[in-house]
Amino acid sequence: MASSEPRGVAGSWVRAREQDTDLDEVYVRPDTPLPPSRMGRTGLELREDGSFRETAPGPTDAPEGGPAGSWSVDGEHLVLRGGSERGERKLRISEVTPERLSFRRT
């Protein structure tokens, strides 16, 4: 993992399924050129203040945000609390660079 600092993880991320591997789920920055996606693209908006929102395609295929939650980094895990899925989720970070964020599949 390149960094586990919250600053490296903060920002907007869009799921890039075409870049997934057998081991990892990949997210990239929204301005990354990607081909159209039949299913639309989900995403994460990890704000510097520790809040987050998940995005998903809405009725017009434009991304829409769900309920807000909070996030933190605990070691090599991104911890999401609340949001569209209640409770706590831990996603194991396998890579974080300025352009790419990937989580180890469980």
N, C-alpha and C positions, 0 to 999 in steps of 0.2 A: 504494500500500500504506500503510495507516495506521501501521504500526509493524513493524520487523523485530527488535525486542527479544525474546529468548527468553521473558521474562515474559509478553508478550502472546500467545504461542503455547502456553505450558504449560497443562495441564489436560486435561479429557476433552472429546472431540468426537465427534459422531455424523453420519454421512453423511446429507444431506438431498437426495436425488436430485431431488425435485420442485422444488428451488430452483436446480438446475444451470442454467447458460447454455451457449450454444454454445462459449464460451471457457473457462468455469470449472467446476470441481467444488467443491461447497459442503459444508461441515461446520458444525454448530451445536452449542451446548451440550446435554447430555442432557435438561435440564429444559425445553427449547423444545417447545412443543406442535406435534406433527407427526401427520399422519394415519397409520393403520396402513400398513405396507409389506408387500407380498406376498413379497418376497425377504428380509425382515428388514433390519436395519440394521447396517452395518459401522461401525467407529469407531476412533479413535486415543486412547490415553491417554498423554499427554506429561508425564512427571513432572518436577518441579523439579530432581531430582538428575541429569537428563540421560538417564534410562532411558525406554523407551517400550514399549508393548504395543499390538498391534492387536487389536480385538475383532470377532467375527463371531457371527451367531446360532448357538446350539447346538441340540441335539436337541429341547429344549423351547421354542425360540425366544428364550430368555434369552441375553443376550450372554455369550460366553466369550472369555477372553484366550488368545492364542497365545504363542509364545516371546518372551521379552523381548529388546530390543536397546537401542541408544543413539541419541540424537538431538542435533542442534545446529542453529543457524541460521548460515548462511554467506551474508552479503549478503542477497539476496532469495530464498534457497532454504532450505527445511527439508531437512536431510540426515538420512536414516534409515539406520542400520547394523544389520544383523542382523534380528531379528524373524522373522516367518514367511517372508519372502523374504531369503535370504542375500545378502550383498554390500551394496553401497551404492546408495541411491536418492536422487535430488535432486528435490524437488517445488518448483516455482517459486510462491512465495506471491504472490497478486495482491491479497489483502485480509486483514487481521486486525483485528478489533474485539473487545471483550469477549464479544460474542454470536455472531460469525461468523468462519470461517476458510475462505478459498477458495484453490484452487490452479489455475494456468493449465494447461489441457489441453496435452499435447504432441503 
